[in-house]
Amino acid sequence: MSAFVGKYADELIKTAKYIATPGKGILAADESTGTIGKRLASINVENVESNRQALRELLFTAPGALEYISGVILFEETLYQSAADGTPFLDILKAGGVVPGIKVDKGTVDIAGTDGETTTQGLDSLGSRCAKYYEAGARFAKWRAVLKIGPGGLPSELSVKQNAEGLARYALICQENGLVPIVEPEILTDGSHDIKACAAATERVLAAVYKSLNDHKVLLEGTLLKPNMVTPGSDSPKVGAEVIGEYTVAALRRTVPPAVPGVVFLSGGQSEEEATANLDAMNKLAVLKPWTLTFSFGRALQQSTLKKWAGKKENVADAQATFLARCKGNSEATLGKYAGAAAGGDAAASESLHVSGYKY
């Protein structure tokens, strides 16, 4: 076998397959302290540890919600936090059948000589950090590479190669230390390009990523892919969910090997309803899809919940009910059975969550 098969190989394959269980998906709760601060500021709540902990406890303890979640991506702070009653968050997640994961990248830096294109930092000491996180109880990791479409053929070949190489090196280091790597090459929606331009860029990037993963002998069965959906640019006219579903699945079928057990989409600034409807459209397509198509949503699982909570204890139950509705709706979408209006017509679910040049 050409892939690297280390001592964790069987565990990696089992974990990746479990996370990709049809009907379940990932809650991305790995916002950095600065990013979650912006979310809290939107509801006039101070960015202090007690409030960050309260929000995450609200999500992790929402009655019935973990039934639809197979994994949660955590920020390092949250990995070691506990609920108000002293129960560690990791114990709450594991008791709910949820695999804990951890964000391991250190953000992006510009690639010199490019038009603001970036590469991702964090490879230094990654092995020791992964070993520490595995010991703490994490079983998968996330690393976000960011690319953009723009004039002059962006993403450039240099950007594509550097980010593909970084993702492959990260993936192998994770597997050496027992963590399933989520490979995330995100092409930002910023711009006025049409859906065909996004499809072409997505196929080019994914082809390069899988070439690099193979060159590094990454065990694909022990990985997950977290790509953007194929959509028009944020400044371009919208298209229907069926069109997005067709273009996205076509791009995946052309580039992603069947050895990969699951594709866990990022929401990329779409509204909660858009992200769910687009995922549902993909799963309704009557074509061969050798991988589970599911979600790894942050903003698109939390936005209406956050607004319902508003930092007030008396709103926790209502906010948890909203979160449960979003989790259930996305679970249905992974099966192609979403009927719409998961949040009961909540206006927040239809608000665009796009942020230009979005950083975690």
Disulfide bonds with the S-S distance in Angstrom:
none
